C-alpha cells in the first residue's frame, strides 16, 4: 500500500498550481497595497482634468 501511495502523484500538480496562484495573489496584493495611493492619485488627476 505504501508503494502505491508513493507512486500516486495525480494530486501533486493541482497542489503546485494552487501554490503558484496563491503566491501570485500575495505578490499582487502587496503591490496594490504599496502603490495604491499613487495609482489613486493618478486616476484623481485624470478625473480632475476631464
Wavefront OBJ file of the C-alpha trace (Angstrom):
o trace
v 0.000 0.000 0.000
v 2.838 2.432 0.750
v 4.353 1.823 -2.672
v 1.018 2.642 -4.277
v 0.730 5.873 -2.303
v 4.287 6.844 -3.166
v 3.629 6.386 -6.898
v 0.283 8.226 -6.877
v 1.191 11.749 -7.974
v -2.127 12.756 -9.521
v -2.869 15.433 -6.913
v 0.640 16.826 -6.877
v 0.142 19.030 -9.945
v -3.016 20.557 -8.512
v -1.247 21.445 -5.275
v 1.638 23.027 -7.178
v -0.723 25.137 -9.288
v -2.616 26.193 -6.167
v 0.639 27.288 -4.516
v 1.667 29.271 -7.587
v -1.722 31.019 -7.747
v -1.532 31.764 -4.017
v 1.957 33.258 -4.304
v 0.952 35.383 -7.296
v -2.087 36.638 -5.378
v 0.095 37.584 -2.392
v 2.503 39.497 -4.641
v -0.330 41.346 -6.411
v -1.953 42.309 -3.098
v 1.384 43.554 -1.755
v 1.984 45.646 -4.869
v -1.505 47.136 -4.703
v -1.061 47.998 -1.032
v 2.247 49.718 -1.736
v 1.267 51.513 -4.936
v -2.449 52.004 -4.247
v -2.260 55.640 -3.129
v -0.071 56.584 -6.092
v -2.428 54.878 -8.535
v -5.400 56.617 -6.900
v -3.613 59.956 -7.285
v -3.083 59.338 -10.992
v -6.740 58.488 -11.527
v -7.826 61.519 -9.475
v -5.682 63.825 -11.584
v -7.116 62.307 -14.767
v -10.636 62.732 -13.362
v -9.935 66.346 -12.418
v -8.605 67.064 -15.911
v -11.756 65.701 -17.521
l 1 2 3 4 5 6 7 8 9 10 11 12 13 14 15 16 17 18 19 20 21 22 23 24 25 26 27 28 29 30 31 32 33 34 35 36 37 38 39 40 41 42 43 44 45 46 47 48 49 50
